[in-house]
Amino acid sequence: MQIEKDGVQHILSIVDTEFGGWPILQGSSWNGTSYNLSNLLLHLRRFNYNAVFRINVDIDDQNSSSHVIVVSEINS
């Protein structure tokens, strides 16, 4: 399988370049001053992963011809 050929390096590269790194993986070389949580959450959303909150578009309860953006917590 390709994932076994690529190994963990491919995933670590994505974590570093796309998500701004991860302190537990980078240790003392991690730069917390350039880390942006909002950016991470937006990137995760781009991959259709809701880490902290869920964003949906629904029909407005008050006006069925309109749509609303709903931001809600993730329920376990």
Biopython code that builds the backbone (N, CA, C, O; Angstrom):
import numpy as np
from Bio.PDB.StructureBuilder import StructureBuilder

atoms = [
    (1, "MET", "N", (0.831, -1.181, 0.000)),
    (1, "MET", "CA", (0.000, 0.000, 0.000)),
    (1, "MET", "C", (0.880, 1.249, 0.000)),
    (1, "MET", "O", (1.988, 1.245, 0.535)),
    (2, "GLN", "N", (0.370, 2.302, -0.602)),
    (2, "GLN", "CA", (1.129, 3.547, -0.709)),
    (2, "GLN", "C", (1.398, 4.174, 0.655)),
    (2, "GLN", "O", (2.477, 4.722, 0.878)),
    (3, "ILE", "N", (0.448, 4.104, 1.554)),
    (3, "ILE", "CA", (0.646, 4.704, 2.880)),
    (3, "ILE", "C", (1.803, 4.033, 3.618)),
    (3, "ILE", "O", (2.531, 4.694, 4.359)),
    (4, "GLU", "N", (1.975, 2.741, 3.423)),
    (4, "GLU", "CA", (3.087, 2.035, 4.055)),
    (4, "GLU", "C", (4.413, 2.401, 3.394)),
    (4, "GLU", "O", (5.446, 2.436, 4.063)),
    (5, "LYS", "N", (4.395, 2.673, 2.087)),
    (5, "LYS", "CA", (5.605, 3.097, 1.388)),
    (5, "LYS", "C", (6.023, 4.503, 1.825)),
    (5, "LYS", "O", (7.204, 4.763, 2.057)),
    (6, "ASP", "N", (5.047, 5.401, 1.935)),
    (6, "ASP", "CA", (5.340, 6.782, 2.321)),
    (6, "ASP", "C", (5.784, 6.868, 3.773)),
    (6, "ASP", "O", (6.606, 7.716, 4.123)),
    (7, "GLY", "N", (5.254, 6.007, 4.607)),
    (7, "GLY", "CA", (5.579, 6.037, 6.020)),
    (7, "GLY", "C", (5.029, 7.289, 6.694)),
    (7, "GLY", "O", (4.143, 7.962, 6.167)),
    (8, "VAL", "N", (5.563, 7.577, 7.843)),
    (8, "VAL", "CA", (5.062, 8.681, 8.650)),
    (8, "VAL", "C", (5.582, 10.033, 8.153)),
    (8, "VAL", "O", (4.989, 11.063, 8.471)),
    (9, "GLN", "N", (6.664, 10.054, 7.390)),
    (9, "GLN", "CA", (7.251, 11.322, 6.947)),
    (9, "GLN", "C", (6.271, 12.164, 6.152)),
    (9, "GLN", "O", (6.250, 13.386, 6.304)),
    (10, "HIS", "N", (5.468, 11.550, 5.319)),
    (10, "HIS", "CA", (4.497, 12.297, 4.507)),
    (10, "HIS", "C", (3.487, 13.008, 5.410)),
    (10, "HIS", "O", (3.170, 14.177, 5.191)),
    (11, "ILE", "N", (2.998, 12.316, 6.398)),
    (11, "ILE", "CA", (2.026, 12.909, 7.326)),
    (11, "ILE", "C", (2.683, 14.007, 8.145)),
    (11, "ILE", "O", (2.087, 15.067, 8.341)),
    (12, "LEU", "N", (3.899, 13.778, 8.630)),
    (12, "LEU", "CA", (4.612, 14.800, 9.397)),
    (12, "LEU", "C", (4.853, 16.052, 8.558)),
    (12, "LEU", "O", (4.794, 17.168, 9.073)),
    (13, "SER", "N", (5.119, 15.870, 7.297)),
    (13, "SER", "CA", (5.323, 17.004, 6.400)),
    (13, "SER", "C", (4.044, 17.829, 6.261)),
    (13, "SER", "O", (4.094, 19.059, 6.267)),
    (14, "ILE", "N", (2.911, 17.161, 6.137)),
    (14, "ILE", "CA", (1.620, 17.856, 6.041)),
    (14, "ILE", "C", (1.320, 18.598, 7.337)),
    (14, "ILE", "O", (0.873, 19.744, 7.305)),
    (15, "VAL", "N", (1.560, 17.959, 8.467)),
    (15, "VAL", "CA", (1.334, 18.613, 9.760)),
    (15, "VAL", "C", (2.181, 19.872, 9.856)),
    (15, "VAL", "O", (1.715, 20.903, 10.341)),
    (16, "ASP", "N", (3.418, 19.792, 9.398)),
    (16, "ASP", "CA", (4.326, 20.930, 9.492)),
    (16, "ASP", "C", (3.956, 22.043, 8.515)),
    (16, "ASP", "O", (3.877, 23.206, 8.910)),
    (17, "THR", "N", (3.733, 21.707, 7.259)),
    (17, "THR", "CA", (3.510, 22.736, 6.239)),
    (17, "THR", "C", (2.074, 23.240, 6.190)),
    (17, "THR", "O", (1.855, 24.440, 6.023)),
    (18, "GLU", "N", (1.105, 22.367, 6.329)),
    (18, "GLU", "CA", (-0.302, 22.768, 6.209)),
    (18, "GLU", "C", (-0.903, 23.265, 7.514)),
    (18, "GLU", "O", (-1.730, 24.177, 7.513)),
    (19, "PHE", "N", (-0.488, 22.664, 8.637)),
    (19, "PHE", "CA", (-1.148, 22.954, 9.907)),
    (19, "PHE", "C", (-0.286, 23.741, 10.884)),
    (19, "PHE", "O", (-0.699, 23.963, 12.022)),
    (20, "GLY", "N", (0.886, 24.162, 10.472)),
    (20, "GLY", "CA", (1.717, 24.999, 11.331)),
    (20, "GLY", "C", (2.522, 24.256, 12.377)),
    (20, "GLY", "O", (3.000, 24.860, 13.338)),
    (21, "GLY", "N", (2.677, 22.969, 12.203)),
    (21, "GLY", "CA", (3.470, 22.181, 13.134)),
    (21, "GLY", "C", (2.679, 21.693, 14.332)),
    (21, "GLY", "O", (1.497, 21.996, 14.490)),
    (22, "TRP", "N", (3.362, 20.931, 15.167)),
    (22, "TRP", "CA", (2.745, 20.371, 16.366)),
    (22, "TRP", "C", (3.833, 20.261, 17.423)),
    (22, "TRP", "O", (4.808, 19.536, 17.227)),
    (23, "PRO", "N", (3.685, 20.966, 18.535)),
    (23, "PRO", "CA", (4.769, 21.036, 19.519)),
    (23, "PRO", "C", (5.267, 19.686, 20.005)),
    (23, "PRO", "O", (6.464, 19.525, 20.243)),
    (24, "ILE", "N", (4.387, 18.720, 20.156)),
    (24, "ILE", "CA", (4.803, 17.417, 20.677)),
    (24, "ILE", "C", (5.722, 16.690, 19.694)),
    (24, "ILE", "O", (6.520, 15.844, 20.096)),
    (25, "LEU", "N", (5.609, 17.020, 18.410)),
    (25, "LEU", "CA", (6.462, 16.394, 17.398)),
    (25, "LEU", "C", (7.741, 17.175, 17.154)),
    (25, "LEU", "O", (8.770, 16.592, 16.813)),
    (26, "GLN", "N", (7.686, 18.481, 17.324)),
    (26, "GLN", "CA", (8.831, 19.317, 16.988)),
    (26, "GLN", "C", (9.699, 19.674, 18.190)),
    (26, "GLN", "O", (10.805, 20.188, 18.024)),
    (27, "GLY", "N", (9.215, 19.411, 19.378)),
    (27, "GLY", "CA", (10.007, 19.675, 20.572)),
    (27, "GLY", "C", (10.451, 21.118, 20.679)),
    (27, "GLY", "O", (9.651, 22.033, 20.482)),
    (28, "SER", "N", (11.716, 21.330, 20.987)),
    (28, "SER", "CA", (12.227, 22.683, 21.203)),
    (28, "SER", "C", (12.333, 23.494, 19.917)),
    (28, "SER", "O", (12.503, 24.712, 19.976)),
    (29, "SER", "N", (12.236, 22.846, 18.757)),
    (29, "SER", "CA", (12.317, 23.598, 17.499)),
    (29, "SER", "C", (10.972, 24.209, 17.089)),
    (29, "SER", "O", (10.909, 24.964, 16.119)),
    (30, "TRP", "N", (9.903, 23.891, 17.815)),
    (30, "TRP", "CA", (8.581, 24.444, 17.499)),
    (30, "TRP", "C", (8.547, 25.919, 17.837)),
    (30, "TRP", "O", (8.996, 26.323, 18.910)),
    (31, "ASN", "N", (8.021, 26.726, 16.935)),
    (31, "ASN", "CA", (7.954, 28.168, 17.127)),
    (31, "ASN", "C", (6.523, 28.557, 17.477)),
    (31, "ASN", "O", (5.681, 28.708, 16.592)),
    (32, "GLY", "N", (6.258, 28.715, 18.747)),
    (32, "GLY", "CA", (4.913, 29.061, 19.211)),
    (32, "GLY", "C", (4.469, 30.459, 18.842)),
    (32, "GLY", "O", (3.267, 30.726, 18.806)),
    (33, "THR", "N", (5.402, 31.366, 18.566)),
    (33, "THR", "CA", (5.024, 32.740, 18.237)),
    (33, "THR", "C", (4.396, 32.844, 16.858)),
    (33, "THR", "O", (3.611, 33.758, 16.604)),
    (34, "SER", "N", (4.726, 31.929, 15.970)),
    (34, "SER", "CA", (4.145, 31.975, 14.628)),
    (34, "SER", "C", (2.938, 31.045, 14.484)),
    (34, "SER", "O", (2.327, 30.977, 13.417)),
    (35, "TYR", "N", (2.600, 30.337, 15.549)),
    (35, "TYR", "CA", (1.478, 29.400, 15.505)),
    (35, "TYR", "C", (0.167, 30.176, 15.543)),
    (35, "TYR", "O", (0.029, 31.135, 16.302)),
    (36, "ASN", "N", (-0.789, 29.762, 14.729)),
    (36, "ASN", "CA", (-2.064, 30.451, 14.630)),
    (36, "ASN", "C", (-3.189, 29.413, 14.714)),
    (36, "ASN", "O", (-3.445, 28.693, 13.749)),
    (37, "LEU", "N", (-3.856, 29.339, 15.867)),
    (37, "LEU", "CA", (-4.923, 28.357, 16.062)),
    (37, "LEU", "C", (-6.065, 28.555, 15.078)),
    (37, "LEU", "O", (-6.603, 27.578, 14.557)),
    (38, "SER", "N", (-6.439, 29.780, 14.820)),
    (38, "SER", "CA", (-7.520, 30.051, 13.855)),
    (38, "SER", "C", (-7.165, 29.495, 12.484)),
    (38, "SER", "O", (-8.004, 28.902, 11.807)),
    (39, "ASN", "N", (-5.923, 29.691, 12.084)),
    (39, "ASN", "CA", (-5.466, 29.167, 10.799)),
    (39, "ASN", "C", (-5.542, 27.645, 10.770)),
    (39, "ASN", "O", (-5.956, 27.059, 9.770)),
    (40, "LEU", "N", (-5.140, 27.006, 11.871)),
    (40, "LEU", "CA", (-5.213, 25.547, 11.952)),
    (40, "LEU", "C", (-6.657, 25.072, 11.806)),
    (40, "LEU", "O", (-6.932, 24.150, 11.038)),
    (41, "LEU", "N", (-7.568, 25.689, 12.530)),
    (41, "LEU", "CA", (-8.970, 25.285, 12.465)),
    (41, "LEU", "C", (-9.546, 25.487, 11.073)),
    (41, "LEU", "O", (-10.333, 24.661, 10.609)),
    (42, "LEU", "N", (-9.173, 26.563, 10.399)),
    (42, "LEU", "CA", (-9.627, 26.791, 9.023)),
    (42, "LEU", "C", (-9.070, 25.732, 8.080)),
    (42, "LEU", "O", (-9.784, 25.248, 7.202)),
    (43, "HIS", "N", (-7.801, 25.367, 8.252)),
    (43, "HIS", "CA", (-7.214, 24.319, 7.415)),
    (43, "HIS", "C", (-7.897, 22.975, 7.658)),
    (43, "HIS", "O", (-8.184, 22.243, 6.711)),
    (44, "LEU", "N", (-8.157, 22.654, 8.909)),
    (44, "LEU", "CA", (-8.846, 21.396, 9.207)),
    (44, "LEU", "C", (-10.239, 21.385, 8.595)),
    (44, "LEU", "O", (-10.702, 20.355, 8.103)),
    (45, "ARG", "N", (-10.902, 22.530, 8.627)),
    (45, "ARG", "CA", (-12.237, 22.629, 8.032)),
    (45, "ARG", "C", (-12.170, 22.405, 6.526)),
    (45, "ARG", "O", (-13.074, 21.817, 5.933)),
    (46, "ARG", "N", (-11.082, 22.884, 5.913)),
    (46, "ARG", "CA", (-10.907, 22.684, 4.475)),
    (46, "ARG", "C", (-10.856, 21.203, 4.125)),
    (46, "ARG", "O", (-11.270, 20.794, 3.040)),
    (47, "PHE", "N", (-10.342, 20.405, 5.059)),
    (47, "PHE", "CA", (-10.299, 18.957, 4.874)),
    (47, "PHE", "C", (-11.559, 18.286, 5.415)),
    (47, "PHE", "O", (-11.605, 17.068, 5.582)),
    (48, "ASN", "N", (-12.585, 19.104, 5.688)),
    (48, "ASN", "CA", (-13.884, 18.637, 6.187)),
    (48, "ASN", "C", (-13.762, 17.946, 7.536)),
    (48, "ASN", "O", (-14.447, 16.960, 7.806)),
    (49, "TYR", "N", (-12.879, 18.477, 8.381)),
    (49, "TYR", "CA", (-12.721, 17.944, 9.733)),
    (49, "TYR", "C", (-13.086, 19.025, 10.734)),
    (49, "TYR", "O", (-12.474, 20.092, 10.755)),
    (50, "ASN", "N", (-14.070, 18.752, 11.553)),
    (50, "ASN", "CA", (-14.517, 19.688, 12.572)),
    (50, "ASN", "C", (-13.874, 19.317, 13.897)),
    (50, "ASN", "O", (-14.321, 18.380, 14.559)),
    (51, "ALA", "N", (-12.831, 20.038, 14.293)),
    (51, "ALA", "CA", (-12.082, 19.695, 15.491)),
    (51, "ALA", "C", (-12.724, 20.227, 16.762)),
    (51, "ALA", "O", (-12.812, 19.503, 17.754)),
    (52, "VAL", "N", (-13.169, 21.461, 16.754)),
    (52, "VAL", "CA", (-13.681, 22.100, 17.960)),
    (52, "VAL", "C", (-15.140, 22.501, 17.787)),
    (52, "VAL", "O", (-15.931, 22.435, 18.729)),
    (53, "PHE", "N", (-15.479, 22.907, 16.600)),
    (53, "PHE", "CA", (-16.843, 23.359, 16.336)),
    (53, "PHE", "C", (-17.284, 22.864, 14.968)),
    (53, "PHE", "O", (-16.472, 22.458, 14.136)),
    (54, "ARG", "N", (-18.554, 22.907, 14.767)),
    (54, "ARG", "CA", (-19.160, 22.461, 13.511)),
    (54, "ARG", "C", (-19.752, 23.684, 12.825)),
    (54, "ARG", "O", (-20.359, 24.535, 13.476)),
    (55, "ILE", "N", (-19.576, 23.771, 11.524)),
    (55, "ILE", "CA", (-20.158, 24.854, 10.743)),
    (55, "ILE", "C", (-21.058, 24.233, 9.685)),
    (55, "ILE", "O", (-20.620, 23.398, 8.893)),
    (56, "ASN", "N", (-22.302, 24.645, 9.681)),
    (56, "ASN", "CA", (-23.272, 24.158, 8.704)),
    (56, "ASN", "C", (-24.041, 25.332, 8.124)),
    (56, "ASN", "O", (-24.112, 26.403, 8.726)),
    (57, "VAL", "N", (-24.605, 25.119, 6.968)),
    (57, "VAL", "CA", (-25.539, 26.070, 6.383)),
    (57, "VAL", "C", (-26.903, 25.404, 6.426)),
    (57, "VAL", "O", (-27.088, 24.305, 5.903)),
    (58, "ASP", "N", (-27.862, 26.087, 7.061)),
    (58, "ASP", "CA", (-29.214, 25.550, 7.193)),
    (58, "ASP", "C", (-30.227, 26.570, 6.697)),
    (58, "ASP", "O", (-29.903, 27.734, 6.461)),
    (59, "ILE", "N", (-31.438, 26.111, 6.547)),
    (59, "ILE", "CA", (-32.542, 27.010, 6.207)),
    (59, "ILE", "C", (-32.918, 27.784, 7.458)),
    (59, "ILE", "O", (-33.017, 27.214, 8.544)),
    (60, "ASP", "N", (-33.124, 29.072, 7.304)),
    (60, "ASP", "CA", (-33.486, 29.936, 8.413)),
    (60, "ASP", "C", (-34.868, 29.543, 8.941)),
    (60, "ASP", "O", (-35.828, 29.452, 8.176)),
    (61, "ASP", "N", (-34.961, 29.310, 10.258)),
    (61, "ASP", "CA", (-36.246, 28.944, 10.870)),
    (61, "ASP", "C", (-37.283, 30.063, 10.752)),
    (61, "ASP", "O", (-38.485, 29.801, 10.704)),
    (62, "GLN", "N", (-36.815, 31.296, 10.706)),
    (62, "GLN", "CA", (-37.716, 32.444, 10.644)),
    (62, "GLN", "C", (-38.154, 32.785, 9.216)),
    (62, "GLN", "O", (-39.194, 33.410, 9.007)),
    (63, "ASN", "N", (-37.340, 32.363, 8.234)),
    (63, "ASN", "CA", (-37.633, 32.693, 6.841)),
    (63, "ASN", "C", (-37.114, 31.557, 5.963)),
    (63, "ASN", "O", (-35.915, 31.479, 5.693)),
    (64, "SER", "N", (-37.993, 30.695, 5.525)),
    (64, "SER", "CA", (-37.596, 29.483, 4.809)),
    (64, "SER", "C", (-36.980, 29.756, 3.434)),
    (64, "SER", "O", (-36.454, 28.836, 2.807)),
    (65, "SER", "N", (-37.037, 30.994, 2.957)),
    (65, "SER", "CA", (-36.394, 31.313, 1.684)),
    (65, "SER", "C", (-34.962, 31.816, 1.887)),
    (65, "SER", "O", (-34.281, 32.162, 0.922)),
    (66, "SER", "N", (-34.508, 31.855, 3.148)),
    (66, "SER", "CA", (-33.146, 32.304, 3.460)),
    (66, "SER", "C", (-32.350, 31.178, 4.108)),
    (66, "SER", "O", (-32.905, 30.211, 4.631)),
    (67, "HIS", "N", (-31.045, 31.336, 4.055)),
    (67, "HIS", "CA", (-30.154, 30.384, 4.699)),
    (67, "HIS", "C", (-29.363, 31.089, 5.789)),
    (67, "HIS", "O", (-29.137, 32.297, 5.722)),
    (68, "VAL", "N", (-28.947, 30.328, 6.792)),
    (68, "VAL", "CA", (-28.130, 30.853, 7.881)),
    (68, "VAL", "C", (-26.902, 29.958, 8.051)),
    (68, "VAL", "O", (-26.927, 28.767, 7.742)),
    (69, "ILE", "N", (-25.842, 30.565, 8.548)),
    (69, "ILE", "CA", (-24.650, 29.805, 8.908)),
    (69, "ILE", "C", (-24.765, 29.480, 10.383)),
    (69, "ILE", "O", (-24.960, 30.372, 11.209)),
    (70, "VAL", "N", (-24.646, 28.208, 10.714)),
    (70, "VAL", "CA", (-24.779, 27.742, 12.098)),
    (70, "VAL", "C", (-23.423, 27.255, 12.574)),
    (70, "VAL", "O", (-22.826, 26.367, 11.966)),
    (71, "VAL", "N", (-22.937, 27.840, 13.665)),
    (71, "VAL", "CA", (-21.705, 27.401, 14.305)),
    (71, "VAL", "C", (-22.096, 26.799, 15.642)),
    (71, "VAL", "O", (-22.732, 27.459, 16.463)),
    (72, "SER", "N", (-21.718, 25.551, 15.861)),
    (72, "SER", "CA", (-22.111, 24.882, 17.108)),
    (72, "SER", "C", (-20.973, 24.012, 17.612)),
    (72, "SER", "O", (-20.040, 23.695, 16.874)),
    (73, "GLU", "N", (-21.062, 23.630, 18.880)),
    (73, "GLU", "CA", (-20.034, 22.786, 19.479)),
    (73, "GLU", "C", (-20.163, 21.357, 18.977)),
    (73, "GLU", "O", (-21.234, 20.929, 18.546)),
    (74, "ILE", "N", (-19.067, 20.631, 19.040)),
    (74, "ILE", "CA", (-19.049, 19.217, 18.687)),
    (74, "ILE", "C", (-19.522, 18.440, 19.900)),
    (74, "ILE", "O", (-18.956, 18.581, 20.984)),
    (75, "ASN", "N", (-20.534, 17.635, 19.739)),
    (75, "ASN", "CA", (-21.024, 16.785, 20.821)),
    (75, "ASN", "C", (-20.445, 15.393, 20.663)),
    (75, "ASN", "O", (-20.543, 14.788, 19.595)),
    (76, "SER", "N", (-19.852, 14.894, 21.713)),
    (76, "SER", "CA", (-19.247, 13.551, 21.663)),
    (76, "SER", "C", (-20.302, 12.484, 21.759)),
    (76, "SER", "O", (-19.982, 11.296, 21.733)),
]
sb = StructureBuilder()
sb.init_structure("model")
sb.init_model(0)
sb.init_chain("A")
sb.init_seg("    ")
for serial, (resi, resn, name, xyz) in enumerate(atoms, 1):
    if name == "N":
        sb.init_residue(resn, " ", resi, " ")
    sb.init_atom(name, np.array(xyz, "f"), 0.0, 1.0, " ", f" {name:<3s}", serial, name[0])
structure = sb.get_structure()
